[in-house]
Amino acid sequence: MDDIIGQALKLIDLVDYQKGSVVSKQIIKKNTGNVTLFAFDEGQGLSEHTAPFDALVYIFEGEAEIFVDGKSNPVGSGNIIIMPANKPHALKAIKRFKMLLVMIKEKG
């Protein structure tokens, strides 16, 4: 992503939808964490899983249902949700949506 460093860009334009798919684009990858953009077509999602570090999700377009530790959370444009480390989480696109995922790793 060296081509975007030092430029003012619209987040929404950095990842595109693909029919029947989930598209991801990593923006920053460091030992201390990652920032990744996603575009989910309607009905697409990620199955339940855990991560060893906290993750913040910002929905910047569309609608999704995000499950955290078994609890359903409807989210839409402008919403954030934090998925805590080591808790199961999953998500599904109610309508196609785009999100920013920020994962923070704790220094060991």
C-alpha positions in Angstrom: 0.0 0.0 0.0 3.0 2.3 -0.5 1.0 4.1 -3.2 -1.4 5.6 -0.7 1.1 6.8 2.0 1.0 10.5 2.5 -2.2 11.0 0.5 -5.6 12.2 1.6 -8.0 9.5 0.3 -11.6 8.4 0.8 -11.8 5.2 2.8 -14.8 4.1 0.9 -13.0 4.2 -2.5 -10.1 1.9 -1.4 -12.0 -1.4 -1.5 -14.7 -2.5 -4.0 -17.5 -5.0 -3.8 -17.3 -8.3 -5.7 -20.5 -10.3 -6.4 -20.8 -13.2 -4.0 -17.5 -12.5 -2.3 -15.7 -10.9 0.6 -12.9 -8.6 -0.5 -10.2 -7.4 1.9 -7.3 -5.0 1.5 -4.7 -4.6 4.2 -3.7 -0.9 4.7 -1.2 -1.3 7.6 0.6 -4.4 8.8 2.9 -4.0 11.8 4.0 -6.3 14.6 1.7 -4.3 17.0 -1.4 -4.5 14.9 -3.1 -4.3 11.5 -5.6 -2.1 9.7 -7.7 -3.9 7.0 -10.6 -2.8 4.8 -13.4 -5.3 3.9 -16.3 -5.2 1.4 -18.9 -7.9 1.9 -21.5 -8.7 -0.7 -25.1 -9.3 0.7 -25.3 -12.6 2.5 -21.6 -13.1 2.8 -19.8 -13.3 6.2 -17.1 -14.7 8.4 -17.8 -17.8 10.5 -17.3 -17.8 14.2 -13.6 -17.6 15.3 -11.5 -16.0 18.0 -8.4 -13.8 17.9 -5.7 -13.4 20.6 -6.1 -9.6 20.5 -8.8 -6.9 20.6 -10.4 -5.8 17.3 -12.4 -2.6 16.5 -14.8 -2.6 13.6 -16.1 0.6 12.0 -18.9 0.2 9.5 -18.8 2.9 6.9 -21.4 1.7 4.5 -24.3 -0.9 4.6 -25.7 -3.2 7.3 -24.3 -6.2 9.1 -25.0 -8.5 12.0 -22.0 -9.0 14.2 -22.0 -11.7 16.9 -19.8 -11.3 19.9 -19.7 -14.1 22.4 -23.1 -15.3 21.2 -24.8 -11.9 21.3 -26.3 -10.5 18.1 -25.4 -6.9 17.3 -27.1 -5.2 14.3 -24.7 -2.5 12.9 -24.8 0.0 10.1 -23.1 3.0 8.7 -21.3 5.0 11.3 -21.4 2.3 14.0 -18.4 0.7 15.7 -18.1 -2.4 17.8 -15.2 -3.8 19.7 -14.6 -7.5 19.6 -12.6 -8.5 22.7 -9.6 -10.8 22.6 -10.3 -14.6 23.0 -14.1 -14.1 22.7 -15.8 -15.9 19.7 -17.2 -13.6 17.0 -18.7 -13.8 13.6 -20.5 -11.6 11.1 -22.9 -11.6 8.2 -23.9 -9.0 5.6 -27.6 -8.1 5.9 -27.0 -5.7 3.1 -23.7 -5.4 1.4 -21.4 -3.4 3.6 -17.9 -2.1 4.0 -15.9 -2.0 7.2 -12.6 -1.0 8.6 -11.0 -3.5 11.0 -8.3 -2.3 13.4 -6.5 -5.1 15.4 -4.4 -4.1 18.3 -1.8 -6.5 19.6 -0.7 -6.3 23.2 3.1 -6.1 23.7 4.3 -9.3 25.3 
